[in-house]
Amino acid sequence: MASELPGGPVHPLPPDLYEGLLISDVAHAAWLDITPLARNEFICWVEDAKQAATRERRIRRTREELEEGMRRPCCWPGCKHRERNGK
């Protein structure tokens, strides 16, 4: 299922975020247009949530931010799981 939309270089696209992106054609197209590292940042931000409600809110905000033309998650310091050499 999630293979229809790409993930990031470190984090694969989780099914719940995949479903959240399919709700909006604009967010779906934006996801395909952003860089793999940008996708990785959104995925890491969603996966960093400790509570289900926070995760759901971050999925909704990912969709909204992509619809608004944002290319990285707002106020996120970056994925702590990837090397700083771009991988």
Biopython code that builds the backbone (N, CA, C, O; Angstrom):
import numpy as np
from Bio.PDB.StructureBuilder import StructureBuilder

atoms = [
    (1, "MET", "N", (0.819, -1.185, 0.000)),
    (1, "MET", "CA", (0.000, 0.000, 0.000)),
    (1, "MET", "C", (0.866, 1.254, 0.000)),
    (1, "MET", "O", (0.741, 2.076, -0.908)),
    (2, "ALA", "N", (1.741, 1.428, 0.990)),
    (2, "ALA", "CA", (2.539, 2.644, 1.097)),
    (2, "ALA", "C", (3.583, 2.758, -0.005)),
    (2, "ALA", "O", (4.236, 3.794, -0.129)),
    (3, "SER", "N", (3.750, 1.718, -0.800)),
    (3, "SER", "CA", (4.751, 1.776, -1.864)),
    (3, "SER", "C", (4.333, 2.711, -2.997)),
    (3, "SER", "O", (5.173, 3.094, -3.811)),
    (4, "GLU", "N", (3.043, 3.091, -3.069)),
    (4, "GLU", "CA", (2.590, 4.010, -4.100)),
    (4, "GLU", "C", (3.115, 5.423, -3.873)),
    (4, "GLU", "O", (3.239, 6.193, -4.825)),
    (5, "LEU", "N", (3.418, 5.767, -2.653)),
    (5, "LEU", "CA", (4.025, 7.049, -2.312)),
    (5, "LEU", "C", (5.383, 6.766, -1.686)),
    (5, "LEU", "O", (5.507, 5.865, -0.857)),
    (6, "PRO", "N", (6.396, 7.523, -2.072)),
    (6, "PRO", "CA", (7.723, 7.258, -1.520)),
    (6, "PRO", "C", (7.870, 7.752, -0.084)),
    (6, "PRO", "O", (7.197, 8.687, 0.349)),
    (7, "GLY", "N", (8.755, 7.104, 0.625)),
    (7, "GLY", "CA", (9.123, 7.533, 1.962)),
    (7, "GLY", "C", (10.373, 8.389, 1.880)),
    (7, "GLY", "O", (10.634, 9.039, 0.868)),
    (8, "GLY", "N", (11.136, 8.383, 2.951)),
    (8, "GLY", "CA", (12.376, 9.141, 2.988)),
    (8, "GLY", "C", (13.569, 8.215, 2.974)),
    (8, "GLY", "O", (13.408, 6.995, 2.951)),
    (9, "PRO", "N", (14.780, 8.782, 2.988)),
    (9, "PRO", "CA", (15.971, 7.940, 2.952)),
    (9, "PRO", "C", (16.184, 7.122, 4.226)),
    (9, "PRO", "O", (16.861, 6.094, 4.193)),
    (10, "VAL", "N", (15.614, 7.568, 5.343)),
    (10, "VAL", "CA", (15.771, 6.840, 6.603)),
    (10, "VAL", "C", (14.462, 6.171, 7.014)),
    (10, "VAL", "O", (14.455, 5.017, 7.442)),
    (11, "HIS", "N", (13.357, 6.901, 6.881)),
    (11, "HIS", "CA", (12.062, 6.413, 7.358)),
    (11, "HIS", "C", (11.147, 6.023, 6.195)),
    (11, "HIS", "O", (10.928, 6.824, 5.285)),
    (12, "PRO", "N", (10.614, 4.803, 6.218)),
    (12, "PRO", "CA", (9.587, 4.456, 5.233)),
    (12, "PRO", "C", (8.283, 5.172, 5.585)),
    (12, "PRO", "O", (8.072, 5.563, 6.734)),
    (13, "LEU", "N", (7.427, 5.337, 4.608)),
    (13, "LEU", "CA", (6.147, 6.007, 4.821)),
    (13, "LEU", "C", (5.210, 5.090, 5.606)),
    (13, "LEU", "O", (4.873, 4.004, 5.133)),
    (14, "PRO", "N", (4.784, 5.516, 6.804)),
    (14, "PRO", "CA", (3.877, 4.671, 7.586)),
    (14, "PRO", "C", (2.464, 4.681, 6.989)),
    (14, "PRO", "O", (2.056, 5.668, 6.376)),
    (15, "PRO", "N", (1.726, 3.595, 7.167)),
    (15, "PRO", "CA", (0.387, 3.494, 6.567)),
    (15, "PRO", "C", (-0.580, 4.610, 6.967)),
    (15, "PRO", "O", (-1.366, 5.061, 6.134)),
    (16, "ASP", "N", (-0.540, 5.064, 8.224)),
    (16, "ASP", "CA", (-1.490, 6.106, 8.632)),
    (16, "ASP", "C", (-1.181, 7.449, 7.970)),
    (16, "ASP", "O", (-2.103, 8.191, 7.632)),
    (17, "LEU", "N", (0.088, 7.771, 7.780)),
    (17, "LEU", "CA", (0.445, 8.998, 7.068)),
    (17, "LEU", "C", (0.093, 8.860, 5.592)),
    (17, "LEU", "O", (-0.392, 9.809, 4.976)),
    (18, "TYR", "N", (0.331, 7.699, 5.032)),
    (18, "TYR", "CA", (-0.055, 7.416, 3.648)),
    (18, "TYR", "C", (-1.543, 7.694, 3.450)),
    (18, "TYR", "O", (-1.930, 8.386, 2.508)),
    (19, "GLU", "N", (-2.365, 7.158, 4.329)),
    (19, "GLU", "CA", (-3.816, 7.370, 4.235)),
    (19, "GLU", "C", (-4.158, 8.842, 4.389)),
    (19, "GLU", "O", (-5.041, 9.348, 3.697)),
    (20, "GLY", "N", (-3.469, 9.534, 5.287)),
    (20, "GLY", "CA", (-3.718, 10.959, 5.482)),
    (20, "GLY", "C", (-3.380, 11.787, 4.258)),
    (20, "GLY", "O", (-4.038, 12.792, 3.990)),
    (21, "LEU", "N", (-2.370, 11.384, 3.516)),
    (21, "LEU", "CA", (-1.988, 12.118, 2.310)),
    (21, "LEU", "C", (-2.957, 11.868, 1.162)),
    (21, "LEU", "O", (-3.132, 12.731, 0.301)),
    (22, "LEU", "N", (-3.581, 10.709, 1.139)),
    (22, "LEU", "CA", (-4.514, 10.388, 0.062)),
    (22, "LEU", "C", (-5.817, 11.175, 0.133)),
    (22, "LEU", "O", (-6.553, 11.247, -0.851)),
    (23, "ILE", "N", (-6.105, 11.762, 1.283)),
    (23, "ILE", "CA", (-7.328, 12.540, 1.458)),
    (23, "ILE", "C", (-7.326, 13.780, 0.562)),
    (23, "ILE", "O", (-8.381, 14.245, 0.131)),
    (24, "SER", "N", (-6.144, 14.305, 0.291)),
    (24, "SER", "CA", (-6.029, 15.561, -0.445)),
    (24, "SER", "C", (-5.168, 15.383, -1.690)),
    (24, "SER", "O", (-4.017, 14.956, -1.602)),
    (25, "ASP", "N", (-5.728, 15.711, -2.840)),
    (25, "ASP", "CA", (-4.951, 15.655, -4.081)),
    (25, "ASP", "C", (-3.786, 16.641, -4.045)),
    (25, "ASP", "O", (-2.712, 16.357, -4.575)),
    (26, "VAL", "N", (-4.000, 17.798, -3.419)),
    (26, "VAL", "CA", (-2.947, 18.819, -3.339)),
    (26, "VAL", "C", (-1.792, 18.314, -2.476)),
    (26, "VAL", "O", (-0.629, 18.430, -2.860)),
    (27, "ALA", "N", (-2.116, 17.755, -1.311)),
    (27, "ALA", "CA", (-1.071, 17.231, -0.427)),
    (27, "ALA", "C", (-0.353, 16.053, -1.078)),
    (27, "ALA", "O", (0.865, 15.918, -0.963)),
    (28, "HIS", "N", (-1.104, 15.216, -1.752)),
    (28, "HIS", "CA", (-0.531, 14.063, -2.442)),
    (28, "HIS", "C", (0.477, 14.527, -3.501)),
    (28, "HIS", "O", (1.589, 14.003, -3.579)),
    (29, "ALA", "N", (0.081, 15.509, -4.313)),
    (29, "ALA", "CA", (0.976, 16.037, -5.351)),
    (29, "ALA", "C", (2.190, 16.726, -4.730)),
    (29, "ALA", "O", (3.306, 16.598, -5.235)),
    (30, "ALA", "N", (1.975, 17.449, -3.649)),
    (30, "ALA", "CA", (3.089, 18.131, -2.979)),
    (30, "ALA", "C", (4.078, 17.112, -2.420)),
    (30, "ALA", "O", (5.289, 17.321, -2.480)),
    (31, "TRP", "N", (3.563, 16.012, -1.876)),
    (31, "TRP", "CA", (4.430, 14.954, -1.335)),
    (31, "TRP", "C", (5.362, 14.413, -2.414)),
    (31, "TRP", "O", (6.543, 14.163, -2.171)),
    (32, "LEU", "N", (4.812, 14.241, -3.594)),
    (32, "LEU", "CA", (5.617, 13.737, -4.704)),
    (32, "LEU", "C", (6.624, 14.770, -5.197)),
    (32, "LEU", "O", (7.634, 14.415, -5.804)),
    (33, "ASP", "N", (6.349, 16.052, -4.936)),
    (33, "ASP", "CA", (7.193, 17.134, -5.427)),
    (33, "ASP", "C", (8.333, 17.497, -4.479)),
    (33, "ASP", "O", (9.345, 18.043, -4.918)),
    (34, "ILE", "N", (8.187, 17.204, -3.186)),
    (34, "ILE", "CA", (9.249, 17.575, -2.246)),
    (34, "ILE", "C", (10.394, 16.565, -2.308)),
    (34, "ILE", "O", (10.239, 15.465, -2.838)),
    (35, "THR", "N", (11.524, 16.950, -1.768)),
    (35, "THR", "CA", (12.710, 16.102, -1.817)),
    (35, "THR", "C", (12.560, 14.903, -0.871)),
    (35, "THR", "O", (11.756, 14.943, 0.060)),
    (36, "PRO", "N", (13.330, 13.844, -1.110)),
    (36, "PRO", "CA", (13.306, 12.708, -0.187)),
    (36, "PRO", "C", (13.659, 13.116, 1.249)),
    (36, "PRO", "O", (13.089, 12.582, 2.201)),
    (37, "LEU", "N", (14.593, 14.056, 1.407)),
    (37, "LEU", "CA", (14.945, 14.495, 2.765)),
    (37, "LEU", "C", (13.800, 15.243, 3.415)),
    (37, "LEU", "O", (13.590, 15.117, 4.622)),
    (38, "ALA", "N", (13.056, 16.017, 2.645)),
    (38, "ALA", "CA", (11.893, 16.721, 3.198)),
    (38, "ALA", "C", (10.824, 15.711, 3.618)),
    (38, "ALA", "O", (10.217, 15.856, 4.679)),
    (39, "ARG", "N", (10.594, 14.693, 2.791)),
    (39, "ARG", "CA", (9.638, 13.644, 3.165)),
    (39, "ARG", "C", (10.087, 12.970, 4.455)),
    (39, "ARG", "O", (9.274, 12.681, 5.334)),
    (40, "ASN", "N", (11.380, 12.726, 4.558)),
    (40, "ASN", "CA", (11.931, 12.096, 5.752)),
    (40, "ASN", "C", (11.644, 12.931, 7.000)),
    (40, "ASN", "O", (11.327, 12.384, 8.057)),
    (41, "GLU", "N", (11.757, 14.263, 6.876)),
    (41, "GLU", "CA", (11.502, 15.149, 8.013)),
    (41, "GLU", "C", (10.052, 15.041, 8.472)),
    (41, "GLU", "O", (9.784, 14.937, 9.669)),
    (42, "PHE", "N", (9.111, 15.065, 7.518)),
    (42, "PHE", "CA", (7.700, 14.942, 7.884)),
    (42, "PHE", "C", (7.434, 13.595, 8.547)),
    (42, "PHE", "O", (6.734, 13.533, 9.557)),
    (43, "ILE", "N", (7.981, 12.524, 7.993)),
    (43, "ILE", "CA", (7.754, 11.187, 8.555)),
    (43, "ILE", "C", (8.322, 11.099, 9.965)),
    (43, "ILE", "O", (7.656, 10.600, 10.871)),
    (44, "CYS", "N", (9.540, 11.577, 10.157)),
    (44, "CYS", "CA", (10.172, 11.525, 11.480)),
    (44, "CYS", "C", (9.363, 12.327, 12.490)),
    (44, "CYS", "O", (9.184, 11.900, 13.631)),
    (45, "TRP", "N", (8.873, 13.493, 12.067)),
    (45, "TRP", "CA", (8.066, 14.347, 12.941)),
    (45, "TRP", "C", (6.804, 13.611, 13.389)),
    (45, "TRP", "O", (6.447, 13.647, 14.566)),
    (46, "VAL", "N", (6.133, 12.950, 12.455)),
    (46, "VAL", "CA", (4.932, 12.183, 12.788)),
    (46, "VAL", "C", (5.294, 11.024, 13.715)),
    (46, "VAL", "O", (4.611, 10.796, 14.714)),
    (47, "GLU", "N", (6.343, 10.304, 13.399)),
    (47, "GLU", "CA", (6.704, 9.128, 14.191)),
    (47, "GLU", "C", (7.262, 9.474, 15.569)),
    (47, "GLU", "O", (7.294, 8.621, 16.455)),
    (48, "ASP", "N", (7.696, 10.704, 15.753)),
    (48, "ASP", "CA", (8.230, 11.124, 17.043)),
    (48, "ASP", "C", (7.135, 11.364, 18.080)),
    (48, "ASP", "O", (7.430, 11.486, 19.269)),
    (49, "ALA", "N", (5.894, 11.432, 17.654)),
    (49, "ALA", "CA", (4.783, 11.648, 18.582)),
    (49, "ALA", "C", (4.682, 10.489, 19.569)),
    (49, "ALA", "O", (4.800, 9.325, 19.186)),
    (50, "LYS", "N", (4.468, 10.811, 20.817)),
    (50, "LYS", "CA", (4.403, 9.779, 21.845)),
    (50, "LYS", "C", (2.965, 9.313, 22.118)),
    (50, "LYS", "O", (2.756, 8.206, 22.614)),
    (51, "GLN", "N", (1.989, 10.147, 21.799)),
    (51, "GLN", "CA", (0.591, 9.800, 22.026)),
    (51, "GLN", "C", (-0.140, 9.707, 20.685)),
    (51, "GLN", "O", (0.201, 10.400, 19.726)),
    (52, "ALA", "N", (-1.142, 8.844, 20.639)),
    (52, "ALA", "CA", (-1.911, 8.656, 19.404)),
    (52, "ALA", "C", (-2.560, 9.960, 18.947)),
    (52, "ALA", "O", (-2.593, 10.253, 17.752)),
    (53, "ALA", "N", (-3.078, 10.746, 19.897)),
    (53, "ALA", "CA", (-3.727, 12.009, 19.532)),
    (53, "ALA", "C", (-2.730, 12.980, 18.898)),
    (53, "ALA", "O", (-3.060, 13.692, 17.950)),
    (54, "THR", "N", (-1.521, 12.999, 19.427)),
    (54, "THR", "CA", (-0.491, 13.863, 18.858)),
    (54, "THR", "C", (-0.120, 13.395, 17.462)),
    (54, "THR", "O", (0.045, 14.209, 16.553)),
    (55, "ARG", "N", (0.009, 12.104, 17.292)),
    (55, "ARG", "CA", (0.330, 11.553, 15.971)),
    (55, "ARG", "C", (-0.754, 11.905, 14.954)),
    (55, "ARG", "O", (-0.444, 12.314, 13.835)),
    (56, "GLU", "N", (-2.014, 11.749, 15.331)),
    (56, "GLU", "CA", (-3.120, 12.093, 14.439)),
    (56, "GLU", "C", (-3.087, 13.576, 14.079)),
    (56, "GLU", "O", (-3.304, 13.941, 12.923)),
    (57, "ARG", "N", (-2.818, 14.419, 15.055)),
    (57, "ARG", "CA", (-2.734, 15.864, 14.819)),
    (57, "ARG", "C", (-1.580, 16.186, 13.871)),
    (57, "ARG", "O", (-1.717, 17.046, 13.000)),
    (58, "ARG", "N", (-0.463, 15.514, 14.030)),
    (58, "ARG", "CA", (0.687, 15.761, 13.154)),
    (58, "ARG", "C", (0.438, 15.281, 11.729)),
    (58, "ARG", "O", (0.921, 15.890, 10.775)),
    (59, "ILE", "N", (-0.300, 14.211, 11.581)),
    (59, "ILE", "CA", (-0.666, 13.763, 10.235)),
    (59, "ILE", "C", (-1.565, 14.805, 9.577)),
    (59, "ILE", "O", (-1.373, 15.146, 8.410)),
    (60, "ARG", "N", (-2.541, 15.309, 10.322)),
    (60, "ARG", "CA", (-3.420, 16.348, 9.790)),
    (60, "ARG", "C", (-2.621, 17.602, 9.434)),
    (60, "ARG", "O", (-2.825, 18.193, 8.374)),
    (61, "ARG", "N", (-1.719, 18.001, 10.317)),
    (61, "ARG", "CA", (-0.901, 19.189, 10.048)),
    (61, "ARG", "C", (0.036, 18.978, 8.869)),
    (61, "ARG", "O", (0.288, 19.917, 8.114)),
    (62, "THR", "N", (0.553, 17.780, 8.694)),
    (62, "THR", "CA", (1.388, 17.490, 7.522)),
    (62, "THR", "C", (0.587, 17.747, 6.260)),
    (62, "THR", "O", (1.057, 18.414, 5.338)),
    (63, "ARG", "N", (-0.615, 17.218, 6.227)),
    (63, "ARG", "CA", (-1.481, 17.418, 5.062)),
    (63, "ARG", "C", (-1.756, 18.908, 4.855)),
    (63, "ARG", "O", (-1.656, 19.405, 3.733)),
    (64, "GLU", "N", (-2.096, 19.615, 5.918)),
    (64, "GLU", "CA", (-2.408, 21.042, 5.808)),
    (64, "GLU", "C", (-1.191, 21.861, 5.381)),
    (64, "GLU", "O", (-1.304, 22.761, 4.548)),
    (65, "GLU", "N", (-0.045, 21.553, 5.946)),
    (65, "GLU", "CA", (1.162, 22.305, 5.600)),
    (65, "GLU", "C", (1.552, 22.068, 4.146)),
    (65, "GLU", "O", (1.973, 23.000, 3.461)),
    (66, "LEU", "N", (1.421, 20.856, 3.675)),
    (66, "LEU", "CA", (1.700, 20.578, 2.263)),
    (66, "LEU", "C", (0.708, 21.311, 1.367)),
    (66, "LEU", "O", (1.086, 21.830, 0.316)),
    (67, "GLU", "N", (-0.547, 21.357, 1.772)),
    (67, "GLU", "CA", (-1.553, 22.084, 0.998)),
    (67, "GLU", "C", (-1.246, 23.580, 0.939)),
    (67, "GLU", "O", (-1.571, 24.249, -0.042)),
    (68, "GLU", "N", (-0.621, 24.095, 1.991)),
    (68, "GLU", "CA", (-0.265, 25.515, 2.055)),
    (68, "GLU", "C", (1.051, 25.818, 1.345)),
    (68, "GLU", "O", (1.470, 26.973, 1.274)),
    (69, "GLY", "N", (1.695, 24.791, 0.825)),
    (69, "GLY", "CA", (2.937, 24.999, 0.089)),
    (69, "GLY", "C", (4.212, 24.869, 0.908)),
    (69, "GLY", "O", (5.303, 25.122, 0.398)),
    (70, "MET", "N", (4.087, 24.478, 2.167)),
    (70, "MET", "CA", (5.284, 24.287, 2.991)),
    (70, "MET", "C", (6.002, 23.023, 2.526)),
    (70, "MET", "O", (5.376, 22.044, 2.119)),
    (71, "ARG", "N", (7.310, 23.070, 2.595)),
    (71, "ARG", "CA", (8.103, 21.954, 2.093)),
    (71, "ARG", "C", (8.854, 21.216, 3.203)),
    (71, "ARG", "O", (9.515, 20.211, 2.942)),
    (72, "ARG", "N", (8.756, 21.699, 4.410)),
    (72, "ARG", "CA", (9.332, 21.050, 5.601)),
    (72, "ARG", "C", (8.367, 21.263, 6.761)),
    (72, "ARG", "O", (7.608, 22.232, 6.744)),
    (73, "PRO", "N", (8.372, 20.394, 7.763)),
    (73, "PRO", "CA", (7.488, 20.612, 8.908)),
    (73, "PRO", "C", (7.898, 21.863, 9.684)),
    (73, "PRO", "O", (9.079, 22.109, 9.929)),
    (74, "CYS", "N", (6.905, 22.630, 10.054)),
    (74, "CYS", "CA", (7.149, 23.865, 10.799)),
    (74, "CYS", "C", (7.709, 23.541, 12.186)),
    (74, "CYS", "O", (7.225, 22.636, 12.866)),
    (75, "CYS", "N", (8.711, 24.273, 12.585)),
    (75, "CYS", "CA", (9.250, 24.220, 13.954)),
    (75, "CYS", "C", (9.803, 22.842, 14.339)),
    (75, "CYS", "O", (9.710, 22.448, 15.501)),
    (76, "TRP", "N", (10.363, 22.123, 13.401)),
    (76, "TRP", "CA", (10.943, 20.799, 13.669)),
    (76, "TRP", "C", (12.449, 20.903, 13.464)),
    (76, "TRP", "O", (12.890, 21.326, 12.396)),
    (77, "PRO", "N", (13.245, 20.529, 14.458)),
    (77, "PRO", "CA", (14.700, 20.689, 14.319)),
    (77, "PRO", "C", (15.341, 19.744, 13.310)),
    (77, "PRO", "O", (16.500, 19.929, 12.940)),
    (78, "GLY", "N", (14.606, 18.743, 12.866)),
    (78, "GLY", "CA", (15.152, 17.814, 11.877)),
    (78, "GLY", "C", (15.250, 16.406, 12.415)),
    (78, "GLY", "O", (15.224, 16.174, 13.623)),
    (79, "CYS", "N", (15.362, 15.483, 11.500)),
    (79, "CYS", "CA", (15.430, 14.071, 11.846)),
    (79, "CYS", "C", (16.739, 13.772, 12.561)),
    (79, "CYS", "O", (17.822, 14.020, 12.031)),
    (80, "LYS", "N", (16.627, 13.246, 13.751)),
    (80, "LYS", "CA", (17.818, 12.898, 14.530)),
    (80, "LYS", "C", (18.365, 11.531, 14.149)),
    (80, "LYS", "O", (19.401, 11.114, 14.666)),
    (81, "HIS", "N", (17.682, 10.831, 13.253)),
    (81, "HIS", "CA", (18.067, 9.471, 12.886)),
    (81, "HIS", "C", (18.980, 9.385, 11.668)),
    (81, "HIS", "O", (19.575, 8.338, 11.412)),
    (82, "ARG", "N", (19.092, 10.466, 10.925)),
    (82, "ARG", "CA", (19.895, 10.406, 9.701)),
    (82, "ARG", "C", (21.254, 11.051, 9.917)),
    (82, "ARG", "O", (21.436, 11.897, 10.793)),
    (83, "GLU", "N", (22.187, 10.633, 9.105)),
    (83, "GLU", "CA", (23.513, 11.236, 9.141)),
    (83, "GLU", "C", (23.420, 12.619, 8.538)),
    (83, "GLU", "O", (22.559, 12.855, 7.690)),
    (84, "ARG", "N", (24.246, 13.509, 8.929)),
    (84, "ARG", "CA", (24.201, 14.876, 8.428)),
    (84, "ARG", "C", (24.901, 15.048, 7.079)),
    (84, "ARG", "O", (25.170, 16.172, 6.655)),
    (85, "ASN", "N", (25.189, 13.948, 6.417)),
    (85, "ASN", "CA", (25.808, 14.023, 5.102)),
    (85, "ASN", "C", (24.788, 13.898, 3.980)),
    (85, "ASN", "O", (25.148, 13.697, 2.820)),
    (86, "GLY", "N", (23.498, 14.020, 4.336)),
    (86, "GLY", "CA", (22.445, 13.964, 3.331)),
    (86, "GLY", "C", (21.809, 12.606, 3.167)),
    (86, "GLY", "O", (20.941, 12.440, 2.310)),
    (87, "LYS", "N", (22.208, 11.625, 3.960)),
    (87, "LYS", "CA", (21.622, 10.281, 3.863)),
    (87, "LYS", "C", (20.895, 9.937, 5.143)),
    (87, "LYS", "O", (20.332, 8.848, 5.261)),
]
sb = StructureBuilder()
sb.init_structure("model")
sb.init_model(0)
sb.init_chain("A")
sb.init_seg("    ")
for serial, (resi, resn, name, xyz) in enumerate(atoms, 1):
    if name == "N":
        sb.init_residue(resn, " ", resi, " ")
    sb.init_atom(name, np.array(xyz, "f"), 0.0, 1.0, " ", f" {name:<3s}", serial, name[0])
structure = sb.get_structure()
